[in-house]
Amino acid sequence: MTATEFVGRLRRRTPVLSNTRETAYSVLFGDRLGLIVFLATVVLFGLLWRTAFLINDSYTLANGLYSLSNGQLAMAEAAYGPGLATPGASRYGGQWYARNYGVIVLSLPLVFVLDLLTAVVELRIALVALWSLALLALVVECGYYTDGDWVLYGGAVAVLGLFGLNVALAQPLDAGRTHLYALQLTHLLIAAFTPVVFYRLLSRVHTRRLGLLSAVLLTAGTPLAFWASIPKRHAVTGTVVVCIAYCLYRSRKPADGAVITQRQTFRTLAYALVGLYAWVHAPEALLLCVALALVDIPTARDNSPRTLARVGVIFALSLLPFIITNLAISGSPIKPPRLVSGGGSLSSNAASSTGGSGGGSASGGVLTPLAPLLGTLESGMRPLLLLGGELVAGFKTLQQQPNDVYHAFVRSGSAGGALDNTGEESVNLSLLESAPVLVAMVGALPVIRRLRLPSSMTDRTLSADRVVDAFAITTFVGVVLLYNSRLPLHAQVTARYLFPLYPLGVYLFVRLPAVRKSLTDHWRLFLWTVAGTVLIGGQVTVVLVAVTVNGIGEAFQLHALLALGSAVPLGIWALSGRSKGRAGQIGAVLLGAATGVAAVFLLLTSVEYYALGDTHLLPMMRALGELLALY
């Protein structure tokens, strides 16, 4: 081939490659702002990434990935942790199995990528280089977006300086933990799409500016960044919930993309996400499926047999990985290694009770030919019955144990169930103490009084934004009831079992007119307040911790009081429902202060309270943690 022919062929292929790149860019991020949100989130998560085990459950996932990378589904060797009998592991047929196989399989390619990098360059340097490239890409995108050369050139120099600083401070990274790093990187990347999809959803419902501000509220005002790099399902759940809400919204709007040309595709995609998430955590996937079906089917414009059949087929296909894994482990298509997060499962008690009733019905002879079908129906209904039992138990807890509910959602204090079993220190913040901005949800009370209900059944086809509202409310209530009977627990840190409530709560209060108008009209004031609270208030908090605190338990309770102190005035303002003039400015300041208080707690928790032996991925964060010896 001559040089002229090569150039001609390259020119012919360039439009195709360009179109492919633009399509992938649009599908993943939506627009340039979406890409900026993604890159900024990845950079933030990388700053807080600690290359160690925070929770014992992560040993199970790491050993599961180690075995799978060696071609074995069962865990034959404890490459990580004290042994195979770690929290979350299940024993079937004399062998130990992991859980959350969805993220384990997704992490498998990253194991080989990290092994390849290890063979070429020292692993810490490689990961620092990847983080620096992400920061450089963020600088470039911000430079293009603002059309400012000083951003581009100044930022590039700063990135180069940070890379040199990290290389100078670098220490060897244990290359034998590539399975842990692969799991952390997988969770980090999945979590980074939570604010991206959140931005895209709010941008379509309202404006791009409000979508961007909502992404800031979610990322800085909730514990998303804390859990992003920890191999637990919680950050994955948040991403899945937001993606389902986005697909539900798009299913009610005309398709405007080059890839997806029918809005029914988004409807089927929402159910497919539920099916795939069952491969990660079946109980929550079942709850999401019920909430989605309760909201989607009654309000859809098209429920023809053909449409429902298409949705059902796609949903069934999305369940195949879940079913195949269950068959390989437990021999049952619907019995995952761990069905109910509290330790329940499709155990012999449930099987014997339902099986006995089924046998009695068939003994009359009339239903004997239908016995196999009845047995299948019973097996399929058993998870729903278990879910219903959990929801009922959660509702009873609201009535019978209000103190536990109060400690889990409002004030942690020194609740017995929240104490650390080893040090007897309360290191678990409640939902409101972890994200004080969520108190703005009380602003829904004056809105509900003015709410107009549908006048007839013809109004059942809700608008796209109302459908998402209904899904968010239904899922919020479902998650609360599902975990009420188990809370509060130790080793939660930030109410991690309730993690889906963070994105759902932010979405619900941003939808309130007062909050929405305050953020839209006074967005600069909001951002300056967040920055001031983090930069100035953070220094004040460090001094308070250093002077008054003795131990991590006292530090957590100090942050809890600061969070509640910022939540009380914000709640009063939200209840007023006012956003005009001075009231709107006050609302923006209070929202920014509550967001900044949560961000300060996040930074200190990652850098100081849970430094995990100075195991930060970035050497400069390790050096900062060594300087901050607060107690």
C-alpha positions as CSV (number, residue, x, y, z in Angstrom):
1,M,0.0,0.0,0.0
2,T,1.4,3.4,-1.0
3,A,1.4,6.4,1.3
4,T,-1.3,8.1,-0.9
5,E,-3.6,5.1,-0.6
6,F,-3.1,4.9,3.2
7,V,-3.9,8.6,3.6
8,G,-7.0,8.2,1.4
9,R,-8.2,5.2,3.4
10,L,-7.6,7.1,6.7
11,R,-9.7,10.0,5.5
12,R,-12.5,7.7,4.6
13,R,-12.5,6.2,8.0
14,T,-12.1,9.4,10.0
15,P,-15.8,10.4,9.7
16,V,-16.8,6.9,10.9
17,L,-14.5,7.0,13.9
18,S,-15.6,10.6,14.6
19,N,-19.3,9.6,14.5
20,T,-18.6,6.6,16.8
21,R,-16.8,8.8,19.3
22,E,-19.6,11.4,19.3
23,T,-22.2,8.7,19.8
24,A,-20.3,7.2,22.7
25,Y,-19.8,10.7,24.1
26,S,-23.5,11.5,23.9
27,V,-24.7,8.1,25.3
28,L,-22.3,8.2,28.3
29,F,-22.2,11.9,29.3
30,G,-24.9,13.7,27.3
31,D,-22.9,16.9,26.6
32,R,-19.6,18.6,27.6
33,L,-20.9,19.6,31.0
34,G,-21.8,15.9,31.7
35,L,-18.2,15.0,30.8
36,I,-16.9,17.7,33.1
37,V,-19.0,16.4,35.9
38,F,-17.7,12.9,35.3
39,L,-14.0,13.9,35.2
40,A,-14.4,16.2,38.3
41,T,-16.0,13.3,40.2
42,V,-13.3,10.8,39.2
43,V,-10.6,13.3,40.3
44,L,-12.4,13.8,43.7
45,F,-12.9,10.1,44.2
46,G,-9.2,9.5,43.4
47,L,-8.2,12.0,46.0
48,L,-10.0,10.0,48.7
49,W,-9.1,6.6,47.5
50,R,-7.5,4.4,50.2
51,T,-5.8,1.2,49.0
52,A,-6.9,-0.9,52.0
53,F,-9.8,-2.8,53.4
54,L,-12.2,-0.6,55.4
55,I,-14.9,-3.2,55.9
56,N,-14.5,-6.9,56.4
57,D,-17.2,-7.6,53.8
58,S,-14.7,-6.5,51.2
59,Y,-12.5,-9.5,51.9
60,T,-15.3,-11.7,50.5
61,L,-15.5,-9.8,47.2
62,A,-11.7,-9.7,46.8
63,N,-11.4,-13.5,47.4
64,G,-14.3,-14.0,45.0
65,L,-12.5,-12.0,42.3
66,Y,-9.2,-13.8,43.0
67,S,-10.9,-17.2,42.5
68,L,-12.8,-16.1,39.4
69,S,-9.6,-14.7,37.9
70,N,-8.1,-18.1,38.3
71,G,-11.1,-19.8,36.6
72,Q,-13.0,-20.9,39.7
73,L,-16.4,-19.7,40.9
74,A,-16.0,-21.1,44.4
75,M,-13.4,-19.5,46.7
76,A,-10.7,-22.1,47.1
77,E,-8.0,-19.9,48.7
78,A,-8.1,-17.0,51.1
79,A,-5.8,-14.6,49.3
80,Y,-7.1,-11.7,51.4
81,G,-8.2,-11.5,55.0
82,P,-8.2,-14.1,57.9
83,G,-9.9,-16.8,55.9
84,L,-12.9,-17.7,53.7
85,A,-15.5,-17.4,56.4
86,T,-15.7,-13.6,56.1
87,P,-19.0,-11.5,56.3
88,G,-21.1,-12.1,53.2
89,A,-19.6,-15.4,52.2
90,S,-22.0,-18.4,51.9
91,R,-21.3,-22.1,52.0
92,Y,-22.9,-24.5,49.6
93,G,-21.9,-28.1,49.1
94,G,-18.9,-27.8,51.3
95,Q,-17.5,-24.8,49.3
96,W,-17.4,-21.1,50.0
97,Y,-18.9,-18.6,47.6
98,A,-18.8,-14.8,47.4
99,R,-21.7,-12.4,46.6
100,N,-22.2,-9.4,44.4
101,Y,-21.0,-11.4,41.4
102,G,-22.1,-8.6,39.1
103,V,-19.4,-6.2,40.2
104,I,-16.9,-9.1,40.5
105,V,-17.3,-10.0,36.9
106,L,-17.1,-6.3,35.9
107,S,-13.9,-6.1,37.8
108,L,-12.3,-9.0,36.1
109,P,-10.9,-7.1,33.0
110,L,-9.4,-4.5,35.3
111,V,-7.4,-7.2,37.1
112,F,-5.6,-8.1,33.8
113,V,-5.1,-4.4,33.0
114,L,-3.5,-3.8,36.4
115,D,-1.4,-6.9,36.1
116,L,-0.2,-5.6,32.7
117,L,0.6,-2.2,34.2
118,T,2.5,-3.8,37.0
119,A,4.7,-5.7,34.5
120,V,5.6,-2.4,32.7
121,V,5.8,0.2,35.5
122,E,5.6,0.5,39.3
123,L,1.9,0.3,40.1
124,R,1.5,3.4,42.3
125,I,3.2,5.5,39.6
126,A,0.8,4.1,37.0
127,L,-2.2,4.9,39.1
128,V,-1.0,8.3,39.9
129,A,-0.4,8.9,36.2
130,L,-4.0,7.8,35.4
131,W,-5.3,10.2,38.0
132,S,-3.2,13.0,36.6
133,L,-4.5,12.3,33.1
134,A,-8.0,12.6,34.4
135,L,-7.2,15.9,36.1
136,L,-5.6,17.1,32.8
137,A,-8.6,16.1,30.8
138,L,-10.8,18.0,33.3
139,V,-8.6,21.1,32.9
140,V,-8.8,20.8,29.1
141,E,-12.6,20.4,29.0
142,C,-13.0,23.4,31.4
143,G,-10.7,25.4,29.2
144,Y,-12.8,24.7,26.1
145,Y,-16.0,25.3,28.0
146,T,-15.0,28.7,29.4
147,D,-13.0,29.6,26.3
148,G,-10.2,30.7,28.6
149,D,-6.5,30.1,27.7
150,W,-5.4,30.9,31.2
151,V,-7.5,27.9,32.5
152,L,-5.9,25.6,30.0
153,Y,-2.3,26.6,30.4
154,G,-2.4,27.4,34.1
155,G,-4.2,24.2,34.8
156,A,-1.8,22.1,32.7
157,V,1.2,23.5,34.7
158,A,-0.6,22.8,38.0
159,V,-1.3,19.2,36.9
160,L,2.3,18.7,35.9
161,G,3.4,20.0,39.3
162,L,1.0,17.7,41.2
163,F,2.3,14.7,39.2
164,G,5.9,15.6,40.1
165,L,4.9,16.1,43.7
166,N,3.2,12.7,43.9
167,V,6.1,11.0,42.2
168,A,8.6,12.6,44.6
169,L,6.5,11.4,47.6
170,A,5.6,8.0,46.2
171,Q,6.2,4.8,48.2
172,P,5.8,1.2,46.8
173,L,2.3,-0.1,46.5
174,D,1.6,-3.7,47.3
175,A,1.3,-5.2,43.8
176,G,-0.2,-8.4,45.3
177,R,-3.5,-6.6,46.0
178,T,-4.5,-6.0,42.4
179,H,-7.9,-7.7,43.0
180,L,-8.7,-5.2,45.7
181,Y,-7.6,-2.3,43.4
182,A,-9.7,-3.6,40.5
183,L,-12.8,-3.8,42.7
184,Q,-12.2,-0.3,44.0
185,L,-11.7,1.1,40.6
186,T,-14.8,-0.6,39.3
187,H,-16.9,0.9,42.1
188,L,-15.3,4.3,41.7
189,L,-16.1,4.5,38.0
190,I,-19.7,3.2,38.5
191,A,-20.2,5.8,41.3
192,A,-18.8,8.6,39.1
193,F,-21.8,8.1,36.8
194,T,-24.3,8.9,39.6
195,P,-23.8,12.7,39.5
196,V,-23.5,12.5,35.7
197,V,-26.9,10.8,35.2
198,F,-28.3,13.0,38.0
199,Y,-27.2,16.1,36.1
200,R,-28.7,14.8,32.9
201,L,-32.0,14.0,34.5
202,L,-32.4,17.4,36.2
203,S,-31.1,19.2,33.1
204,R,-34.0,17.7,31.1
205,V,-36.6,18.2,33.8
206,H,-35.5,21.8,34.4
207,T,-32.3,23.5,33.2
208,R,-28.6,22.6,32.7
209,R,-27.6,25.0,35.5
210,L,-29.9,23.4,38.0
211,G,-28.7,20.0,36.9
212,L,-25.1,21.0,37.5
213,L,-26.0,22.5,40.9
214,S,-27.9,19.3,41.8
215,A,-24.8,17.3,40.9
216,V,-22.8,19.5,43.3
217,L,-25.3,18.9,46.1
218,L,-25.2,15.2,45.6
219,T,-21.4,14.9,45.3
220,A,-20.4,17.3,48.1
221,G,-23.5,17.1,50.3
222,T,-23.8,13.3,50.7
223,P,-21.4,10.5,51.5
224,L,-21.1,9.4,47.9
225,A,-17.4,10.2,47.7
226,F,-16.7,8.3,50.9
227,W,-18.2,5.0,49.6
228,A,-17.2,5.4,46.0
229,S,-13.9,3.5,46.2
230,I,-15.0,1.0,48.9
231,P,-16.0,-2.5,47.5
232,K,-19.6,-2.4,48.8
233,R,-22.8,-2.4,46.8
234,H,-24.0,1.0,48.2
235,A,-22.5,3.3,45.6
236,V,-23.6,0.9,42.8
237,T,-27.2,1.0,44.2
238,G,-27.2,4.8,44.0
239,T,-26.1,4.8,40.4
240,V,-28.7,2.2,39.4
241,V,-31.5,4.1,41.1
242,V,-30.6,7.3,39.3
243,C,-30.3,5.5,36.0
244,I,-33.8,3.9,36.4
245,A,-35.3,7.3,37.2
246,Y,-33.6,8.8,34.0
247,C,-34.8,5.9,31.8
248,L,-38.3,6.3,33.3
249,Y,-38.3,10.0,32.4
250,R,-37.1,9.4,28.9
251,S,-39.7,6.7,28.4
252,R,-42.4,9.4,28.7
253,K,-40.7,11.8,26.3
254,P,-40.2,11.6,22.5
255,A,-36.8,10.1,21.6
256,D,-34.3,12.7,20.5
257,G,-31.1,10.7,20.2
258,A,-29.4,9.2,17.2
259,V,-28.9,5.8,19.0
260,I,-32.2,5.3,20.7
261,T,-35.1,6.3,18.4
262,Q,-38.0,4.9,20.4
263,R,-39.0,6.0,23.9
264,Q,-40.2,2.5,24.6
265,T,-36.6,1.4,24.5
266,F,-35.9,3.5,27.6
267,R,-38.8,1.8,29.3
268,T,-37.4,-1.7,28.6
269,L,-33.9,-0.4,29.6
270,A,-35.2,0.6,33.1
271,Y,-36.4,-3.0,33.7
272,A,-33.1,-4.4,32.3
273,L,-31.2,-2.3,34.8
274,V,-33.2,-3.9,37.6
275,G,-32.5,-7.4,36.2
276,L,-28.8,-6.7,36.0
277,Y,-28.7,-5.2,39.5
278,A,-30.2,-8.5,40.8
279,W,-26.8,-10.0,39.9
280,V,-25.3,-7.6,42.5
281,H,-27.9,-7.5,45.3
282,A,-31.2,-9.4,44.8
283,P,-33.3,-8.0,47.7
284,E,-32.8,-4.4,46.7
285,A,-33.3,-5.3,43.0
286,L,-36.6,-6.9,43.9
287,L,-37.7,-3.8,45.8
288,L,-36.7,-1.6,42.8
289,C,-38.6,-3.9,40.5
290,V,-41.8,-3.6,42.6
291,A,-41.5,0.2,42.9
292,L,-40.8,0.5,39.1
293,A,-43.8,-1.7,38.1
294,L,-46.1,0.1,40.6
295,V,-45.3,3.4,39.1
296,D,-44.7,2.6,35.4
297,I,-47.6,0.2,34.5
298,P,-50.5,2.2,35.9
299,T,-49.3,5.5,34.4
300,A,-48.0,4.3,31.0
301,R,-49.8,5.4,27.8
302,D,-49.2,2.0,26.1
303,N,-49.8,-1.2,28.0
304,S,-50.7,-3.4,25.0
305,P,-49.8,-7.1,25.2
306,R,-47.1,-6.6,22.6
307,T,-45.4,-3.8,24.6
308,L,-45.6,-5.6,27.9
309,A,-44.3,-8.8,26.3
310,R,-41.3,-6.9,24.9
311,V,-40.6,-5.5,28.4
312,G,-41.0,-8.9,29.9
313,V,-38.6,-10.5,27.4
314,I,-35.9,-7.9,28.0
315,F,-36.3,-8.2,31.7
316,A,-36.0,-12.0,31.6
317,L,-32.9,-11.7,29.4
318,S,-31.3,-9.2,31.9
319,L,-31.9,-11.8,34.7
320,L,-29.9,-14.5,32.9
321,P,-26.5,-13.8,34.5
322,F,-28.3,-13.8,37.9
323,I,-30.1,-17.1,37.2
324,I,-27.0,-18.8,35.8
325,T,-24.9,-17.8,38.8
326,N,-27.6,-19.1,41.2
327,L,-27.9,-22.4,39.4
328,A,-24.1,-22.9,39.5
329,I,-24.0,-22.1,43.2
330,S,-27.2,-23.1,44.9
331,G,-29.0,-25.2,42.2
332,S,-32.0,-22.8,42.3
333,P,-32.5,-20.1,39.7
334,I,-34.0,-17.7,42.3
335,K,-31.9,-18.4,45.3
336,P,-28.8,-16.2,45.3
337,P,-26.0,-16.8,47.8
338,R,-27.6,-14.2,50.1
339,L,-31.2,-13.4,49.4
340,V,-32.1,-11.0,52.3
341,S,-29.4,-8.6,53.5
342,G,-30.2,-9.2,57.1
343,G,-29.2,-12.8,56.8
344,G,-32.5,-14.3,55.8
345,S,-32.7,-16.6,52.8
346,L,-34.9,-19.1,51.1
347,S,-34.3,-21.4,53.9
348,S,-35.8,-24.7,54.9
349,N,-38.4,-22.9,57.1
350,A,-39.9,-21.1,54.2
351,A,-39.6,-24.0,51.9
352,S,-41.2,-26.4,54.3
353,S,-44.2,-24.2,55.0
354,T,-45.0,-23.4,51.4
355,G,-44.1,-26.9,50.2
356,G,-46.4,-28.5,52.8
357,S,-49.4,-26.4,51.7
358,G,-48.8,-27.1,48.1
359,G,-48.7,-30.8,48.7
360,G,-51.9,-30.7,50.6
361,S,-53.7,-28.9,47.8
362,A,-52.5,-31.4,45.2
363,S,-53.4,-34.5,47.3
364,G,-57.1,-34.2,46.4
365,G,-56.3,-35.4,42.9
366,V,-58.0,-32.5,41.1
367,L,-54.8,-30.3,41.0
368,T,-52.3,-33.2,40.7
369,P,-51.5,-32.5,37.0
370,L,-50.9,-28.8,37.9
371,A,-48.5,-29.6,40.8
372,P,-45.3,-28.7,38.8
373,L,-46.8,-25.4,37.7
374,L,-48.0,-24.6,41.3
375,G,-44.6,-25.5,42.6
376,T,-43.0,-23.1,40.1
377,L,-45.4,-20.3,41.0
378,E,-44.7,-20.9,44.7
379,S,-41.0,-20.6,44.2
380,G,-41.5,-17.4,42.2
381,M,-43.8,-15.9,44.8
382,R,-41.5,-16.7,47.7
383,P,-39.1,-13.7,47.2
384,L,-42.1,-11.4,47.0
385,L,-43.5,-12.9,50.2
386,L,-40.1,-12.4,51.9
387,L,-40.0,-8.8,50.7
388,G,-43.5,-8.2,51.9
389,G,-42.6,-9.5,55.3
390,E,-39.6,-7.2,55.5
391,L,-41.7,-4.2,54.6
392,V,-44.4,-5.1,57.2
393,A,-41.6,-5.6,59.8
394,G,-40.3,-2.1,58.9
395,F,-43.7,-0.6,59.3
396,K,-44.2,-2.2,62.7
397,T,-40.8,-0.8,63.8
398,L,-42.0,2.7,63.1
399,Q,-44.9,2.0,65.5
400,Q,-43.2,-0.1,68.2
401,Q,-39.6,1.2,68.2
402,P,-39.6,4.9,67.4
403,N,-36.4,5.5,69.3
404,D,-34.5,3.2,67.0
405,V,-35.9,5.0,64.0
406,Y,-35.0,8.3,65.5
407,H,-31.4,7.2,66.1
408,A,-31.1,5.9,62.5
409,F,-32.6,8.9,60.7
410,V,-32.1,12.0,63.0
411,R,-29.7,11.7,65.9
412,S,-27.2,8.9,66.3
413,G,-25.9,9.8,69.8
414,S,-24.9,6.8,71.8
415,A,-27.6,4.4,70.7
416,G,-26.7,0.9,71.8
417,G,-27.1,-0.7,68.4
418,A,-24.8,2.0,66.8
419,L,-21.9,1.4,69.1
420,D,-18.6,0.1,67.8
421,N,-18.4,-3.4,69.3
422,T,-14.6,-3.1,69.7
423,G,-14.1,0.3,71.1
424,E,-17.6,1.1,72.3
425,E,-17.5,4.4,70.5
426,S,-20.4,5.7,68.4
427,V,-18.9,6.1,65.0
428,N,-22.1,6.0,63.0
429,L,-23.9,9.1,61.9
430,S,-27.6,9.1,61.2
431,L,-29.0,9.8,57.8
432,L,-29.5,13.5,58.6
433,E,-26.2,13.9,60.3
434,S,-24.5,12.4,57.2
435,A,-26.3,14.7,54.8
436,P,-27.9,17.7,56.5
437,V,-29.2,19.1,53.2
438,L,-31.8,16.3,53.2
439,V,-33.8,18.3,55.8
440,A,-34.9,20.5,52.9
441,M,-37.4,17.7,52.1
442,V,-39.7,19.0,54.8
443,G,-40.4,21.8,52.4
444,A,-42.7,19.3,50.7
445,L,-45.3,19.8,53.5
446,P,-46.5,23.2,52.3
447,V,-46.4,21.9,48.7
448,I,-48.6,18.9,49.6
449,R,-51.3,21.2,50.9
450,R,-51.6,22.8,47.5
451,L,-51.3,19.5,45.6
452,R,-54.2,18.8,43.2
453,L,-55.1,15.1,42.8
454,P,-56.2,13.7,39.4
455,S,-59.9,14.5,38.8
456,S,-60.6,11.2,37.1
457,M,-59.0,8.0,35.9
458,T,-58.3,9.7,32.5
459,D,-55.5,11.7,34.3
460,R,-53.6,8.5,35.2
461,T,-51.0,9.1,32.4
462,L,-48.7,11.4,34.4
463,S,-46.2,13.7,32.9
464,A,-42.6,12.5,32.7
465,D,-41.4,14.5,35.7
466,R,-44.4,13.4,37.8
467,V,-43.7,9.8,37.0
468,V,-40.1,10.2,38.2
469,D,-41.4,12.0,41.3
470,A,-43.7,9.0,42.0
471,F,-40.9,6.5,41.5
472,A,-38.6,8.5,43.8
473,I,-41.2,8.7,46.6
474,T,-42.2,5.0,46.2
475,T,-38.6,3.8,46.3
476,F,-37.7,6.2,49.2
477,V,-40.5,4.7,51.3
478,G,-39.6,1.2,50.3
479,V,-36.0,1.5,51.3
480,V,-37.0,3.0,54.6
481,L,-39.4,0.2,55.4
482,L,-36.9,-2.5,54.1
483,Y,-34.2,-1.5,56.6
484,N,-36.1,0.0,59.5
485,S,-36.2,-3.3,61.4
486,R,-32.3,-3.6,61.2
487,L,-31.2,-0.1,62.2
488,P,-29.3,1.3,63.8
489,L,-26.2,-0.9,63.4
490,H,-22.6,-0.6,64.1
491,A,-19.9,-0.2,61.4
492,Q,-22.3,1.9,59.2
493,V,-20.3,5.2,59.4
494,T,-22.9,7.1,57.4
495,A,-26.1,5.0,57.3
496,R,-24.8,3.1,54.4
497,Y,-27.7,0.7,54.2
498,L,-29.9,3.7,53.4
499,F,-27.6,4.9,50.7
500,P,-30.3,5.1,47.9
501,L,-32.1,7.7,50.0
502,Y,-29.3,10.2,49.4
503,P,-29.8,10.7,45.6
504,L,-33.5,10.2,46.0
505,G,-33.7,12.8,48.7
506,V,-31.6,15.3,46.8
507,Y,-33.8,14.8,43.8
508,L,-37.0,15.3,45.8
509,F,-36.0,18.5,47.5
510,V,-34.5,20.0,44.4
511,R,-37.9,19.5,42.8
512,L,-39.5,21.8,45.4
513,P,-40.3,25.2,44.0
514,A,-38.6,27.2,46.8
515,V,-35.4,25.2,46.6
516,R,-35.3,25.3,42.8
517,K,-35.9,29.0,42.6
518,S,-33.3,29.8,45.3
519,L,-30.6,27.8,43.6
520,T,-31.5,29.2,40.1
521,D,-31.6,32.8,41.2
522,H,-28.7,32.8,43.6
523,W,-26.4,30.0,42.3
524,R,-23.2,32.1,42.8
525,L,-24.1,32.7,46.4
526,F,-24.7,29.0,46.9
527,L,-21.3,28.0,45.4
528,W,-19.4,30.7,47.3
529,T,-21.0,29.5,50.5
530,V,-20.0,25.9,49.8
531,A,-16.4,27.0,49.1
532,G,-16.3,29.2,52.1
533,T,-17.7,26.5,54.4
534,V,-15.1,24.0,53.2
535,L,-12.1,26.3,53.1
536,I,-12.7,28.5,56.2
537,G,-15.2,26.3,58.2
538,G,-13.0,23.3,57.5
539,Q,-10.0,25.0,59.3
540,V,-12.2,26.0,62.2
541,T,-13.4,22.4,62.4
542,V,-9.9,21.1,62.4
543,V,-9.0,23.4,65.3
544,L,-12.1,22.3,67.3
545,V,-11.3,18.7,66.8
546,A,-7.7,19.2,67.8
547,V,-8.6,21.1,70.9
548,T,-11.7,19.5,72.2
549,V,-11.8,15.9,70.9
550,N,-10.4,12.8,72.4
551,G,-11.0,9.8,70.1
552,I,-12.8,9.1,66.9
553,G,-16.2,8.7,68.6
554,E,-16.1,12.3,70.0
555,A,-15.0,13.5,66.6
556,F,-17.9,11.9,64.9
557,Q,-20.3,13.4,67.5
558,L,-18.9,16.8,66.9
559,H,-19.5,16.6,63.2
560,A,-23.0,15.2,64.0
561,L,-23.8,18.4,66.1
562,L,-22.4,20.6,63.4
563,A,-24.6,18.9,60.8
564,L,-27.7,19.2,62.9
565,G,-26.8,22.8,63.6
566,S,-26.8,23.6,59.9
567,A,-29.9,21.4,59.3
568,V,-32.2,23.2,61.8
569,P,-32.3,26.7,60.1
570,L,-32.4,25.0,56.7
571,G,-35.5,23.0,57.8
572,I,-37.2,26.2,59.1
573,W,-36.5,28.0,55.8
574,A,-37.7,25.0,53.8
575,L,-41.0,24.9,55.8
576,S,-41.6,28.6,55.1
577,G,-41.6,27.8,51.4
578,R,-40.4,31.3,50.5
579,S,-37.8,32.0,47.8
580,K,-38.3,35.6,46.7
581,G,-35.8,38.4,47.5
582,R,-34.0,38.1,50.7
583,A,-35.6,34.7,51.6
584,G,-34.1,33.2,48.4
585,Q,-30.6,34.4,49.3
586,I,-31.0,33.0,52.8
587,G,-32.1,29.7,51.3
588,A,-29.0,29.6,49.0
589,V,-26.7,30.3,52.0
590,L,-28.3,27.7,54.2
591,L,-28.1,25.1,51.4
592,G,-24.5,25.9,50.7
593,A,-23.6,25.8,54.4
594,A,-25.2,22.4,54.9
595,T,-23.5,21.0,51.8
596,G,-20.1,22.4,53.0
597,V,-20.5,20.9,56.5
598,A,-21.0,17.4,54.9
599,A,-18.0,18.0,52.6
600,V,-15.8,18.9,55.6
601,F,-16.8,15.7,57.4
602,L,-16.1,13.7,54.2
603,L,-12.6,15.1,53.8
604,L,-11.6,14.7,57.4
605,T,-13.0,11.2,57.5
606,S,-11.1,10.1,54.5
607,V,-7.8,11.9,55.3
608,E,-7.7,11.6,59.1
609,Y,-10.3,9.5,60.9
610,Y,-10.2,6.5,58.5
611,A,-6.7,7.0,57.0
612,L,-6.2,3.2,57.2
613,G,-2.5,3.4,57.9
614,D,-1.8,6.2,55.5
615,T,-2.8,4.0,52.5
616,H,-4.1,6.8,50.3
617,L,-3.5,6.2,46.6
618,L,-2.1,9.7,46.1
619,P,1.1,10.2,48.1
620,M,0.3,13.9,48.6
621,M,-2.9,12.9,50.5
622,R,-0.9,10.5,52.6
623,A,1.5,13.3,53.5
624,L,-1.5,15.5,54.3
625,G,-2.9,12.8,56.6
626,E,0.4,12.5,58.4
627,L,0.4,16.3,59.1
628,L,-3.1,16.2,60.5
629,A,-2.5,14.3,63.7
630,L,-5.6,15.7,65.5
631,Y,-5.9,13.3,68.4
